[in-house]
Amino acid sequence: MDTDLVLTVGLVLLALSLPSLLSAWVEQRVPRVGSVMVIGGIGMIVTALMYRPGGYAFSDVPDVVLGVIARLLG
């Protein structure tokens, strides 16, 4: 699997987990779904960092995400 895609999906999972975590915190309940999404997102990001030769620099991440979106759209 493409490491750029794995990194992008991991970042999207982390971003989507924030509303779930915040909602659970405000309603004082256990954040089960948000926690699973955070663990999955971090796992995907770590996997992409480990399997990419040379890793990613922080300045590369926006280009990687836009590249994956461009491949998916066209």
N, C-alpha and C positions, 0 to 999 in steps of 0.2 A: 504494500500500500504506500502511497505517496506521503512522505513526511510533511509536506506543505499542507496537504489536506487534513492530516491528523492534527497538526498544530492549529489550523483554523477551526476545526470542529471543537477542539478542546477549549479554545478561547470563547467560542459561541456558547458552549455549555456553561462556562464560568459566568458569562454575562447574563445568561438566562436564569441562573441559580439565584442571583441577587434579589429579584422580586419575591421569590419563594421564601428565601431566608428572612427577608425583612417582614413579610406577611406573618410568618410563623412567630417571629420575635414580638411583633405588635400584638398579636392575638394570644400570646403566652402559651404556645403549644410547641411540640417537638418538631423541629425542621427536618423531617425524614427525607422528603423528595429533594429539597435543596441540598442536603448533605450528600446524598447519592450523586447529585449532579456535580457538586464541587469535587468529590473524590474522582469521578469519571473524567472531568475536565482536567484536573491536575495530572491524572494518570496519562491522559492522551498527550498533554504538553510535555511531560517528562519522557514519554516514549519517543516523541518526535525529536526532542533534543538529544536523546541517546543514539538514535539510529541515523541522524543526519551527520555526515562527515564534516567536521569542523563546527558543528552546531549553528545556532542563529545568534546574530547580534540584535540588540533592541532596535536598531535603525532598520533592520531587514524585515521586521514583522509587518509593518503596513504594506510593503511591497508584496510580501508573501500572501497576505490576506486578499489584497486586490487581485493578485494573479490567480488565486483559486477561484474567486468570484467571476473573473473574466473567463476562465476556462469553463465554468459551469453554465454561464449565460451564452457563450457562443463559441 
